[in-house]
């Protein structure tokens, strides 16, 4: 059951760029340009997300989504990590 103060939400590109700099443990793998380049190389879509606690971002992560050709719906979602 989800705590009413906890929310997972999608971020647009500008929100991601703003959010990623608040984490001191970030590295190049969390940079939007890098994530989008890798997703394109792997023929994936990418979604940028945040976990918020009472309106404050606590974590961010990028999800790569690869559709499977044999399935009309569905695929594989892959999170490599995040700051």
N, C-alpha and C positions, 0 to 999 in steps of 0.2 A: 504494500500500500504506500502510495506516495505521500510524503509529508507536504502539507499545503505550502510550506515555505520553500520547498525545493522544486525547481523547474528545470527541465531540459528544453532549450529552445534553439532554433536555427538562427545563425548569424549571417547577415549579408557581408559582402567583401569588406566594406568600410568598418563594420562592427568588429570583424575578425582582426583587421589591421590595428585597430585601437586596443582590442583586448589582449592580443599576443604580447604587446610590449610591457604589460604589467607583471609578467612572469620572468623572474631572473634566471630560471633554469631552462629557458627556451633555447632551441638551437635551429640550425638552418632547416631541419625537417618540419618545423612548424610554420615556416614562412609561406605565405599564401602562394607566391609565384612558384616555389618549389613543389608544393603540394599539387597545384594545378598541372604543372609540367609532368610530374610522375603519373598522375591520373590519366592525362592524355596519352602518354606512352603506353599505358596499360589498358587503354580503351575503357576507362571507367568514368563515371560521374563522381563528383565530390560535393559533399555537404559539410559546411562548417557549423559547429554546435558549441553551446556553452551549458554548463551546469551552474545554475544560480541558486543561492541560498538567501532568502529574504531580499531579493533584488540585487544582490552583489554577486558578480562572477567569481566562482570558486575554482572552476576548471574549464578548459576548452579542449576541443578535439576535432579532428577532421575525419570524416568517414568517406572512404572510397567505396563506390558501389559498382560492382561488375555484374552485368546481366548475363545470364547463361542462355546460349542459343537454343538449347533443347527445351527450355521452359518458357511458356508464353508469359508467365508472371513469375517474378522472383529473381533472385540472384544471390550474390555473396556481398555482405557488408564487411569492410575491413578497416579496423582502427589500428594504426601503427603506434600511437601514443600521443601524448600531448603534454604541454607544460602544466 
